[in-house]
Amino acid sequence: MKEALISSIAIGCLVILNLFVVTKATINWNGNNWALRCDFRGNDFTNVRSPPQLCGPKCDAVARCTHFAWTNWQGGTCWMKSGSVSKSNAIISSDSSAVCGVKATRNPTSNRNARKRGIAWPMENKEDNPGVFAGGKISWIYNWSPYRTNLAGTEFIPMLWSTNKGHDGSQFVNQARGAKHVLGFNEPERADQARMSPGEAALAWKKYIEPLRQQGVRLGSPAIASTNEGLNWLKQFIRDLNQIGGRIDFIALHWYGRGADNFINWITLVRQQLGNKHPVWVTEFACTSWNPNQPVSQAEVNEFMRQSVQKLDSLDWVERYAWFGAQRRLDAALGSTNCLIRADGSLSDLGRTYVHGL
């Protein structure tokens, strides 16, 4: 009797195992990177409403997305996922309408780095043309506003600077329509910038920025200055935002000072303090003493840029960065050695290095 029971259990296990193998084998990729009636377990980082045929393209448009699954939940939802997977990790779904897939290719490091470098374009700069930055390694541009600055071959990133000081967020969803990424408020911890409390900013975010997630847009945090005040503000903002059902997709940071190691150590610290779970965009950085009587030399600025860009390109968790100085003159405290444009409107030596070198 005991032997018969053991034999029955063994046969049952073999049947289940064979059924599992057959089930796995029934996922038919047909030479494509997607298949029907399949799923991937876990690794979701966001989801958007979408018809099934647009789920793959939406994943392709988001750098972090490595694979996806579509289900008919809430009328059709695309689940974007991130992690090291292959088609062999897919599982059969009980939903015959489900779709899953992987990105066709993973970009090599050189191509990924080519997408990192950007331009922070000051809209008040009326004497220069952003076209001077075209044709090189610049892949994106922003101007602290939702109003487009056109630069051939680049992605424009809209920003809601504040909901104070005359800035109205009520049209931002429409203004940012079609964007892949948006940026939140500008140094809201500072009275001379966006000037918003964490709670106020969280409510404004939920109302004016969070709805863009349903369009597949990735949402960048408010950009803080490189101070403990800024870091504490951002921590509280994220706590407040989580409590009302919002979230960020990446951290936006500013840094000004001297020493590439100091710079990298700061952005690393901020990311660690926020749980090491978000990628980082450095949307302003430059080399400065903040003292017009003790300006930083051009040689020091050049070396800071070289070291900083090299390190930023080497860090997988840094997605984008933008040097501050896309103009021909800067405040004396910041120092015109950071200018990417020379007096005649052409690229400075520093600008040529940033756009075409490194």
ABEGO torsion letter per residue (X at the ends): XAAAAAAAAAAAAAAAAAAAAAAAAABBAGGBABBBGBBBBEGBABBBBBBAAAAAAAAAABAABABBBBBABGGEBBBBBBEBBBAAABBBBABAABBBBBBABBBBAAAAAAAABBBBBBAABAABBAAAABGBABABBBAGBABBBBBBGBBBBBBBABABGGBBAAAAAAAABGBABBBBBBGAABAABAGBBAAAAAAAAAAAAAAAAAAGBBBBBBBBBBBAAAAAAAAAAAAAAAAAGBBBABBBBBBBEBEAAAAAAAAAAAAAAAGGABBBBBABBBBBAGBAABBBBAAAAAAAAAAAAAAAAABAABABBBBBGBBABBBAAAEAAABABBAAGBBBAAAAAAAABX
